Amino acid sequence: MFKLWPIMVEVGFVGWVAATLGLIFRAFGKDNKFYAKRALFWGCLVAAFYVIWTIGLIKT
């Protein structure tokens, strides 16, 4: 039987790690400047994937 929750755990975790790395590398430019709009976008992705990961862990 196909189970959705373990897939959500994997997608949530990989997405959370990737979005965190995106936040770190995209919110700060090469000139050590902070870009707030980029940080907001990547921060929202971090939060969304963390929620997906957590819900998947609870439901598994």
C-alpha positions as MATLAB code, in Angstrom:
seq = 'MFKLWPIMVEVGFVGWVAATLGLIFRAFGKDNKFYAKRALFWGCLVAAFYVIWTIGLIKT';
ca = [
       0.000    0.000    0.000;
       1.251    3.462   -0.888;
       1.965    5.597    2.166;
       2.110    9.364    1.886;
       3.558   10.287    5.281;
       7.048    8.752    4.891;
       7.394   10.591    1.577;
       6.380   13.830    3.315;
       9.097   13.208    5.918;
      11.753   12.826    3.231;
      10.569   15.763    1.121;
      10.171   17.957    4.192;
      13.648   17.185    5.519;
      15.457   17.580    2.192;
      13.499   20.756    1.448;
      14.224   22.146    4.905;
      17.971   21.563    4.542;
      18.023   22.961    0.995;
      15.985   26.026    1.967;
      18.249   26.662    4.960;
      21.297   26.553    2.718;
      19.486   28.806    0.254;
      18.757   31.256    3.063;
      22.373   31.292    4.167;
      23.839   31.731    0.691;
      21.172   33.906   -0.958;
      20.267   36.333    1.846;
      23.859   37.500    2.178;
      25.576   38.799   -0.930;
      29.202   38.520   -1.855;
      29.644   42.102   -0.688;
      28.437   41.140    2.855;
      25.165   42.942    2.247;
      21.914   41.584    3.708;
      18.985   41.249    1.289;
      15.742   41.336    3.299;
      13.354   40.317    0.490;
      15.437   37.285   -0.380;
      15.731   36.397    3.303;
      11.960   36.622    3.739;
      11.368   34.313    0.762;
      13.902   31.725    1.873;
      12.832   32.025    5.508;
       9.237   31.256    4.523;
      10.449   28.216    2.613;
      12.432   27.061    5.652;
       9.341   27.367    7.844;
       7.054   25.632    5.324;
       9.346   22.650    4.819;
       9.916   22.387    8.572;
       6.152   22.186    9.102;
       5.845   19.525    6.381;
       8.652   17.535    7.963;
       7.166   17.795   11.452;
       3.660   16.805   10.334;
       5.106   13.842    8.457;
       6.992   12.726   11.569;
       3.895   13.018   13.742;
       1.663   11.103   11.305;
       4.171    8.304   10.585;
];
